[in-house]
């Protein structure tokens, strides 16, 4: 048997890359048998490969062992920046290594790994890190042969999906054909369950909701970037959301697809997905946009561990329909990259607050509860709120027309001074949304 050729993958369209999918799955099966607690998602190999392709030879390297047209092994790594409090230096991460059984013990692993480490040296990384499964008999010695040593000891405590699914099963909502607008702060949930952090919790929550609504229901999650300014960039496939871990998990979930407005997009899964993409996306809160579907299709807002101020953005849609005087039209000129990767300059409009005004929904809560529109409670110590959005629309409309919107907005001199100072001395820093996309392009996330 001749030695396989060691090559560097540079073309994301190289058809040989598809051969890596079963190898990646087998690699994770092996790691699980040797003590790795986390399991690969059902489409995890595809997500990994698609995530690798855009950064090849920019901030990641993929080395292949090839025997003719057959890929018999791979190793890969990436470069990230250390946190600023640790100096912000470039750090190499050696992430995966796999060789098919017939080609093991022939030097293939070492040849591929040396090719990867040459790249780390070329990129002038300050250090290189890797993780190995504790009980694998050869992983630690092999890493040590490249000069690696133990620095950290990782002590995970993973939980079963049934823990969180059981909690979700007791979170009430109504209707057999459920349409859910879902938002959550997962910090307390992860802490409550005394587990390894919030990283897996958002995806499990999404899966639990999808299971509950079934094939006739729809789950929608906010994935907003409302802080984008004119001249900044939005990529519908790559821009991280600023609305938290659940929104970001939805953007990575295979069942969800992101709608197209750069300021107020949603990740949508289920029966009504096509309806959301047929909506008007030029205007954030318009009568023909995604927000209108929440009323038409009688969506229920479910908020876990969130105050109504942060859970319900729907009232902005009502404000626009009622043409409230404390808002005015603004236009944002965005450099926009669509789902096909085409970039163009586009203009979007939003009905934005005038100076001096700030939203405060606390006075609205008793009105919604008195009308039977909103209910609250707690499951295993996790607070939740539930709002019938179609019925809430009527309550909000009445407050705007008869109460001058006092239950949803307030104006103070302090707010006005704050807004004027921001107008006189605008920040020279990019918006958080722009910075997150910049970090993604740099391979920091």
N, C-alpha and C positions, 0 to 999 in steps of 0.2 A: 504494500500500500504506500503510495507516494504521499509526501507531507502536504497537507492543505496549504493553499496560498493565503497569506495574511494581507488583507486589504482594508482600506478605510472607506466607509460609506459616505459619499458626498452628495448623491442624487436622491432626494426624497421620493422620486418616482421610480426608483430601481425596483423592479418586480421581485427581486430576491428578498427584499425586506419582509415580505409577507411570510417567508419561511421562519421568521423569528417568533411568530405568534405561539405555535405549540411549544417551542423551546422555553419561552418566557413562562408559560403556564406550568410546564414540568419543573422549571426552576423553583417556582413558588410552592409546588407540591413537595419538592424535596426539602425546602426550608421549613415548611410546616411540619414535616415528619421529624425534623431535627430541632424543634422547639419554637419556631416562629408562631406567635399567637394570631396575628392579623391574617385574614384570608384574602386572596385575590378576588376582586369583584367579578361578576359573570362576564363582563366585557373588559376586564382590567388590562389584558394584553393589548387589545386594540387601542385603548386610551393611552397606554404607555407609548406605543409605537407612534401614534399620531402626535403625541406631545414631543417626541424626540425629533421628528422630521424637520420642523421649521428651524431648529437651532443647529443643525448639523454643521460642524466646523466653524460655527460662530461662538456658541457658548456650550456646545456639547460635542462629543466625539463618539462614534459607533464603529468599532473594529470587528470585522468579520473574518472567520476562517472558512475558506471556500474550496471545495473539492469538485472541480468541474463546474457544473451548474448548481451544485448542492451546497447550501450553507450548513456547516457542521458545528459551528460555534460562534459565539459573539461575546464581546465585553464592551462596556460603555462607561462614560463618565461625563461630568459637567463641571462648570466653573461658576461659583457664586461669590458674592461679596460678604465678608464677615460683617456683623453689626458694627455700627459706628463706634459703639462703646468698646469694641475689641479692635479698633483701628481701621476697619473697613477694607482690609487686605483681600486680595484674590485667594480663594480657597478651592482646591480641586476636590471633587467628590467622585470616588470610584464606586459605582453603584451596582453593577451586575456583571456576572461572569458565568458562562455556561458552555459546555462542550458535550456533544452527543456521545453516548456510551462507546461506540466503536472507535472513537478518536481520542479517548482519554489516555493519559499516561504516555503520550507521545510528544510532549512539549508544546502542544497547541495552546494550552492555557497561558503558559509563560510567554510565548511569542506574541500573542494578542495583547497581554497585559503590558509587555514592554513597549509595544506600539502606542498604547494608550498613555503610558507614563512619559514617553517622548513628547507627546502633545502638551501634557501638563508642564513640562520643563520649558517648551517653546513659549507657552503662555505666561511664564514667569510667575507661577502661583507661589504664594508664601508657604503653603503647606498643603498636604493631601490627606483626606479622611476617607475611611471606609467603615462599613458595618458588616459583621459576619454573624451567622447564627451560632450560638454558644456550643451546641452539641454536635455540630458537623465535624467529622474527624479530621478533615484536611484544611478547612477554611482558615483557621487561625495560623497554623504553620505556614501556609502558602502566603498569607498576607505578611507575616513576619519576615519572610524571605525577601520581601521588597522594602524592608526597613520600617514597617508599621509596628507600633506598640500600643498597649492599652492606655487610654487616657480617661475615658468615661465608662461607667458600667450602667447600661440601660436596664431599668426595672419596670417593665410594662405590666399592666393589669387590665386585660381586655375583658369586655363584657359580651354576653350573647345578645343577639338581636331581640330575643324574646323579652328581655328586661324592659326595653324601651317600647316594644310593640305592645306589651301588656299595659303600659302606662297610656299609650295612645288609644287603646281600645276603650278606655274609660273616660276619654275626653269627649264631651257630648257635641253632637251637631245633629241636624235634622234632615229628613228627606232621603228617599231611596236613590234618587238621581242627584247626587251631591256635586255641586260646583264650589270649590274651596279656593279662597284667596288666603294664602298662608304666610305668616311672618312669625319670627321667633328670635328670642335671645337665648342661646343654648348654654350660656355660661353656668347658670344655676343647675340646669339639668345634668350637665357633665359632673359638676361638683357633688350634686345630690347622690348620683349613682356611684360616687367614689371610684371613678374609673380613670382611664389614661388620658383624659382631656376631651375637648370638644371636637376633635378632628373627624371621628367617625359618626358622631351623633347626628349632624345635619342630614347625611345621606340616609341614615336609618329612619329619621323622621319623614323624609320625603317618600321613602319606600312604603312606610306605614300608611301615609295618606293615600298614595296611589292604590294600595291594596284595598283600603276602605271604600274609595269612591267607585272602584271597578271600571269596566270598559265604557260605561255610559256617563261617567263623571269626568270632571276636569280639575286639575290642580294648577294654580297660578302662584308664582312667587315673585315679588318685586326684585328687580336687578338694576336699580337706578344708578345714574351718574349725573344727578341734577346740578352738580357744581361745575360742570364743564363750561368754559368761557369761549367766546368767539376766538377763532384762531387755533383752538386746541383740537386734538385728534381723538376720534372714537373708532374702534374696530369692533364690529358686531360679534365677531368670533373670539377676540382676544382681550378686549378691555375687561379687567376685573370690575366687579361692582363694588360700590361703597356701602351697600346695605347689609353687610354682615355675612356670617359663615353660611347661613342657610341659602342665601342668594348665590353665593359662590359655588356651593355644592350643587345647586340646581343647574348652573352653567356647565358643570362637568358631568351631569347625570345624562345617560343616553336617552332617557324618555323625554327630556325637556328640550325645547328649542326657544331661542331668544327672539323676542319681537324687535322691531327695527328703529324705534325712536331712541336717539342717543341719550336723552336726558331722563326719560322715564320708560325704560324697557321692562318687560316681564319675561320670565322663563315659564313656558306653558307646556303642559303635558295632558293628554287625554282627548276626549271626544270633541271639544270645541277648538282644538289647536288651529285648524284651518280658518275658523272665523276670526280669530285674533290676528292672523296674518293678512286677512282681507281688509282689516280696519285701516283707517287713515292714520299714518304715523308722522305726519308733518307737524302735528300739534299735540302737545302732551296730554291735555285734558279735554279735547274737543268732543262735540256731540257725535262724531262718527269714529271716534278712536277706541282703543281697548277699554278705557274706563267705562264707556257707555255699555259695554257688554256685561259688566258686573251687575248693572241694574236689569238689563233686558233678560239675562239668563239667571237671575236671582241667585247670585253668588252669596255665600256665607263667608265672612271674614273670621278666621281663627287666628288669634294672637296668643302665643305662649310667652309668658313672663315679660309682657310689654304693656306699657301704658297706652291708652288710646291715642295720645299725641303722636306716638311713633308707629303705631300699628295701622292707623287708618289715614291714608292719603286720598281716599275716595272723595272727601269733602271738597277738594280742589276742583273736581269735575263739576260739582254742584255750583261752586262759586263762579265758574266760567259760564255755565248755562244761565245763571241769574245775573250775569254781568255786574258783579259787585263793584262798587266805585273805588274800593281800596286796592284794587289790582289794575294793572295796565299791561298792554301787550309789549313784550320784549322779543327781540330776534337774536338768535345765536347762529353764527356762521361757523360750521364745524367741518373740519377735514374728516371725511367719512369713508371708512373702508367697509364694503358690503360683504355678504356671505361668499361671493365669488372672488374676493380679494381685490376688487377694483376700488380705487381711491378717487374721490372727487370732492369738490367743495359744495356743501349743501347748506341751506338755510332752514332752520326750525324755529317755530314760535312757541312761546309759553306765556300764560297769563300770570304774571309775577306780581308779588306784593309791592306796593308803594312804600316809600321810606316812612319809618316810624311804626309800622304794623308788624305784629308777630302773632302767629297762631297759638291758641291755647284752648284745648278741647275739654278741660276739666269740667266747666259748667255744662257741657253737652251731655256728659255721662248720665246724670240723673234724669234728663229729658228722655234719653234713649231707653233707660231702664224702665221709666214710668210708662213708656209707650209699648213695652214688651219687645223692643227691637234688639236690646242688648242684654246679655247675661254674663255673669262672671262667676268664677269659682276657683277651685284648686284641686289638683290630682296629685297625691303623694308629695304635697308641698310645692308643686309647680303651679303658679297662677295662670289662668287662661281667661280670655274674653272671647265672646262670640257675638257677631253683629250681622243681622240680616240687612244687607246693603240696599236692597230695593226699598225696604221700609224705612231705613235710615235716611234715604234720599228725601223722603217726604218730611221727616222731622227737621232736617237741615234746611230744606227749602223754606219751611215755615219760620224757622229762626231768622233766616236772612230777610224775609219779607216783613215779618211782624216785630222782630226784636233787634233789627239793625245788625244782625250777625254777632251779637254780643256773646253768644255761647261758643263761638269758634275763633274769634279774633279780638285783639285788643291793641290800642294805640297809646303809646306813652312818649313823653319827652325824651326819656332815656333811650328808648328804641330809635327815636329820630336822630339823636346825637350820634349814636353808634353807627347808624346807616350813613349819616353824612360824613363821619370820619373815614369810613371805608371808601366812600366815593371820592373824598379829597385825597386820600393817601392809599390808593389801591395797592394790594400786595403784588410784589414782583415775582413771587414764587408761583409755580404752576399749581393748578387745582389738584386736589388729592386724586381725582380720577385720572388726570393726565400723568401724574407722578407714578401711579400704579401701573399704567400701561408702559411708561418708560422703563420702570423696573422690570416688567415682564420681558420687554425687548432686550434688556441687558442680561436676562437670565437670573435676576436676583430673586424672583418669586419661585 
